Amino acid sequence: MTGRPVKRSLTLRGHRTSVSLEDEFWESFRAIADERGEPINALAAEIDAARGLDTGLASAIRLFVLRHFRDKAG
């Protein structure tokens, strides 16, 4: 695993886009989608719809992953 972000492809509402995420965040994001029983693109679209205009998609995904595991621990 590397600490450097890697560009990953997603499809949001029929449009291809990419996000740069570190391996650890990407793997955690995929695990959350699997746990919820939904495709990763659907989860990304949900996060995209909920984020503010001043927050990038990669940052929104990182925050989502962080909150998910904080909530599980608490």
Beta strands, then each sheet from edge to edge (+ up, - down):
strand 1: 6-12
strand 2: 15-21
sheet 1: 1+ 2-
end
